[in-house]
Amino acid sequence: MLLLCTLEEYFTEEGIKMISNGKIWPYAIATAIALVFSFCVMTVIVTTKANVQKSDDYMMSYQDADENANEFIKSKMLFDKKYSVKYISKGLSSDKPIQYKIVDKNNKVVNNAKIIIAISRPETHELDQKLEKVTVENGVYSFSGAKFTKAGIYNIIAKVVIGEDSSFYNIKADTRDIKFKEY
């Protein structure tokens, strides 16, 4: 009743008596509780309908990646002191190979590395691929057979192992553009 009043009616002597008598506060508290409860229910409904995908950065669950983050950083620092890995692919498409060039710090090519590549879309795991079949020629590691059925951005994660040293290289590449970004 008081909520439907105009400001003039609200500040009348009768309106002030209603507030001071405590008749409106139980309604306000009940309304606030009902709103908070309805927002909680709506949050649960919206989040259960969301298509949430598990992260698989570093080719493992995010819990394992988080647990071993310091080891990955140390390993990458040691690896980068000895070797240089470059993504040299010219564009991203099904008919072009994904290529990396590996050299040591003396600019000598490395042909004995083991590389595994995981390709995924940022928003879904439906198009995930893992490439292990590689051809090596003069330090250039070429992976063919990748399928890019949708145009757009793909994550390319390469795990490089040379002897006891290892590192991960993450690339964001687009099938519509030859540019890429390492992250």
C-alpha positions in Angstrom: 0.0 0.0 0.0 2.8 2.4 0.9 4.7 1.5 -2.2 1.9 2.7 -4.4 1.8 6.1 -2.7 3.2 9.3 -4.3 6.0 11.2 -2.6 3.5 13.7 -1.3 1.4 11.0 0.4 4.6 9.3 1.7 5.7 12.4 3.6 2.3 13.0 5.2 1.9 12.5 8.9 0.0 9.2 8.3 2.8 7.9 6.1 5.5 8.7 8.6 3.4 7.0 11.3 3.2 3.8 9.2 7.0 3.7 9.0 7.5 4.6 12.6 5.0 2.0 13.7 7.1 -0.7 12.0 4.4 -1.9 9.6 6.6 -1.6 6.4 9.8 -3.2 7.5 8.6 -6.7 7.7 7.4 -6.4 4.1 10.7 -4.9 3.0 12.7 -7.7 4.7 10.5 -10.4 3.2 10.8 -8.9 -0.3 14.6 -8.7 0.0 14.8 -12.3 1.2 12.5 -13.4 -1.7 14.6 -11.5 -4.2 17.9 -13.0 -3.0 16.5 -16.5 -3.0 15.0 -16.1 -6.5 18.4 -14.8 -7.8 20.1 -17.9 -6.2 17.7 -20.2 -7.9 18.1 -18.4 -11.2 21.9 -18.6 -11.0 21.7 -22.3 -10.5 19.4 -22.8 -13.4 21.5 -20.7 -15.8 24.8 -22.3 -14.8 23.4 -25.9 -15.2 22.3 -25.1 -18.7 25.7 -23.6 -19.7 28.0 -25.8 -21.8 31.1 -25.8 -19.7 34.1 -27.6 -21.1 37.1 -28.9 -19.1 40.4 -27.3 -19.8 43.1 -29.5 -21.2 46.0 -27.0 -21.5 49.3 -28.8 -21.3 47.5 -32.0 -22.5 46.3 -32.8 -19.0 43.5 -31.7 -16.6 43.7 -28.2 -15.2 44.2 -29.5 -11.7 47.4 -31.4 -12.8 48.6 -28.4 -14.8 48.0 -26.1 -11.8 49.8 -28.5 -9.5 52.8 -28.7 -11.8 52.9 -25.1 -13.0 56.2 -24.3 -11.3 57.9 -27.4 -12.8 56.6 -26.4 -16.3 58.1 -22.9 -15.9 61.4 -24.2 -14.7 61.5 -26.8 -17.4 60.7 -24.2 -20.1 63.4 -21.9 -18.8 66.0 -24.7 -19.0 64.8 -25.8 -22.4 64.9 -22.3 -23.8 68.5 -21.9 -22.6 69.5 -24.8 -24.9 67.0 -24.8 -27.8 64.9 -22.6 -30.0 61.5 -23.8 -31.3 59.7 -21.8 -34.0 56.3 -22.3 -35.5 56.9 -21.9 -39.2 53.6 -22.9 -40.8 52.3 -20.6 -43.5 48.6 -20.5 -42.7 46.4 -23.1 -41.2 44.4 -25.5 -43.4 43.8 -29.2 -43.9 46.0 -29.3 -47.0 49.1 -27.6 -45.3 51.3 -29.3 -42.7 51.8 -27.8 -39.3 55.6 -27.2 -39.0 58.0 -26.4 -36.3 61.8 -25.8 -36.6 64.1 -26.7 -33.8 67.7 -25.6 -33.5 70.0 -25.5 -30.5 71.6 -22.3 -29.3 74.6 -22.9 -31.6 72.2 -22.8 -34.6 72.6 -26.5 -35.2 69.5 -28.3 -36.3 67.9 -30.8 -34.0 66.4 -33.9 -35.6 66.0 -36.1 -32.5 63.2 -34.3 -30.7 59.9 -36.0 -29.8 56.9 -33.7 -30.5 53.2 -34.3 -29.8 50.7 -31.8 -31.1 47.2 -31.3 -29.7 44.8 -29.1 -31.7 41.5 -27.8 -30.3 39.0 -25.1 -30.7 38.8 -22.5 -27.8 35.1 -23.1 -27.0 34.7 -26.9 -27.5 36.4 -30.2 -27.4 34.4 -31.8 -30.2 37.1 -31.1 -32.8 40.1 -32.0 -30.7 42.9 -33.8 -32.5 46.2 -35.2 -31.4 49.0 -35.5 -34.0 52.0 -37.7 -33.3 53.0 -38.9 -36.8 55.8 -36.5 -37.9 58.3 -36.2 -40.7 61.6 -34.6 -39.9 63.9 -33.0 -42.4 66.8 -30.6 -41.5 65.3 -29.7 -38.1 61.8 -29.0 -39.6 59.1 -31.2 -38.0 56.0 -31.5 -40.3 52.7 -32.8 -39.1 50.1 -33.6 -41.8 46.6 -35.0 -41.5 45.1 -32.3 -39.3 41.4 -31.6 -40.2 40.1 -28.1 -39.8 36.4 -28.5 -40.6 35.3 -25.1 -39.2 36.8 -21.8 -40.1 38.2 -19.8 -37.2 40.7 -19.9 -34.3 42.4 -23.1 -33.2 44.7 -23.7 -30.3 47.9 -25.7 -31.2 49.8 -27.0 -28.2 53.1 -28.7 -28.9 54.9 -30.7 -26.3 58.6 -30.9 -27.2 61.0 -33.4 -25.5 64.7 -33.6 -26.3 66.5 -36.1 -24.0 65.6 -35.0 -20.4 64.5 -31.5 -21.4 60.9 -30.6 -22.3 58.7 -27.6 -23.0 55.2 -26.7 -24.1 54.5 -24.2 -26.9 51.0 -22.8 -27.3 49.9 -21.1 -30.5 46.6 -19.5 -31.4 46.2 -19.7 -35.2 43.3 -18.8 -37.5 42.3 -20.7 -40.6 41.2 -17.4 -42.2 44.6 -15.6 -41.7 48.3 -16.5 -41.8 49.1 -14.7 -38.6 49.4 -16.5 -35.3 50.0 -15.7 -31.7 52.2 -17.5 -29.2 51.0 -17.4 -25.6 
